[in-house]
Amino acid sequence: MSNSTYDQLLTHSKIMLIWAREENWTALLEEEAKYVCEVERLNVQGEQYSAGSPPDKQQSTMLEQILKNGAEIRERLIASRDRIGELMKVAQCRDKLTGTYGVVQTEPMGYGQMEHQTGL
């Protein structure tokens, strides 16, 4: 199989990692679509070659880097998902409070506000 295909996969994975680090999820998804096309092309090329031939040293190195990039991208996606989940919980609590009390406090109560309300 051609090293140029592996080069292109590695390039796409590096770009995807940059977008993940910048939390630009739209650009990440667009780049991932290109990456998937390259993977499909690699699969077609692989069918043309013997199934038993192992990748060469350079291909192995590129594959290792692609896997490392993929792992970091996944970690960042999971962290972002978790942050969004926490924000959703906060919003749900706020909505429940609004429904119960009819008042929304937009900012957390600071010490000065507590003094005023409690007469301290």
C-alpha positions in Angstrom: 0.0 0.0 0.0 1.1 3.5 -0.7 2.8 5.6 1.9 1.1 8.6 0.4 -2.3 7.3 1.6 -0.9 6.9 5.1 0.6 10.4 4.9 -2.8 11.8 4.0 -4.4 9.9 6.9 -1.8 11.3 9.2 -2.3 14.8 7.9 -6.0 14.6 8.4 -5.6 13.2 11.9 -3.2 16.1 12.8 -5.7 18.6 11.5 -8.5 16.9 13.4 -6.4 17.1 16.6 -5.8 20.9 16.0 -9.6 21.4 15.7 -10.2 19.3 18.8 -7.7 21.3 20.8 -9.4 24.5 19.7 -12.8 23.0 20.4 -13.9 23.8 16.8 -16.2 20.8 16.5 -17.7 21.8 13.2 -14.3 22.0 11.5 -13.4 18.7 13.2 -16.4 16.9 11.7 -15.6 18.3 8.3 -12.1 17.1 8.5 -13.3 13.7 9.8 -15.4 13.3 6.7 -12.2 13.7 4.6 -10.4 11.2 6.9 -13.1 8.6 6.5 -12.8 9.0 2.7 -9.1 8.3 2.9 -9.8 5.2 5.2 -12.2 3.9 2.6 -9.6 4.5 -0.2 -7.1 2.6 2.0 -9.5 -0.3 2.3 -9.9 -0.5 -1.4 -6.2 -0.4 -1.9 -5.7 -3.1 0.7 -8.0 -5.4 -1.2 -5.7 -5.1 -4.2 -2.7 -6.3 -2.2 -2.0 -9.5 -0.4 -3.7 -9.6 3.0 -0.6 -11.2 4.6 1.9 -8.4 4.0 2.6 -6.4 7.1 3.0 -2.6 6.9 6.6 -1.4 6.6 8.4 0.6 9.3 7.4 4.0 8.0 3.7 2.9 7.7 3.8 1.5 11.2 5.2 4.8 12.6 2.5 6.7 10.9 -0.2 4.4 12.1 1.1 4.7 15.6 0.9 8.5 15.4 -2.6 8.3 13.9 -3.7 6.2 16.8 -2.2 8.6 19.4 -3.9 11.5 17.7 -7.2 9.6 17.7 -6.9 8.8 21.4 -6.3 12.5 22.3 -9.2 13.6 20.1 -11.5 11.1 21.9 -10.3 12.3 25.3 -11.1 15.9 24.3 -14.5 15.0 22.9 -15.4 13.1 26.1 -14.3 16.1 28.2 -16.4 18.4 26.1 -19.4 16.1 26.4 -18.9 16.0 30.2 -18.8 19.8 30.4 -21.9 20.1 28.3 -23.6 17.5 30.6 -22.8 19.6 33.6 -24.1 22.7 32.0 -27.3 20.9 31.2 -27.7 19.8 34.8 -27.2 23.4 36.0 -29.8 24.6 33.4 -32.3 22.0 34.6 -31.8 23.0 38.2 -32.3 26.7 37.3 -35.4 25.8 35.3 -36.8 23.8 38.3 -36.1 26.8 40.6 -37.7 29.2 38.2 -40.8 26.9 38.1 -40.9 26.6 41.8 -40.1 30.2 42.9 -40.7 32.2 39.7 -37.4 34.0 40.1 -34.1 33.4 38.4 -30.8 34.6 39.9 -28.5 35.2 36.9 -25.3 35.5 39.0 -24.2 33.5 42.0 -24.9 35.2 45.3 -21.7 36.9 46.5 -20.7 37.7 50.1 -22.0 41.3 49.7 -25.4 40.2 48.6 -25.6 37.7 51.5 -24.7 40.5 54.0 -27.5 42.7 52.6 -30.1 39.9 52.7 -29.2 38.6 56.1 -28.5 42.0 57.7 -24.9 41.1 58.7 
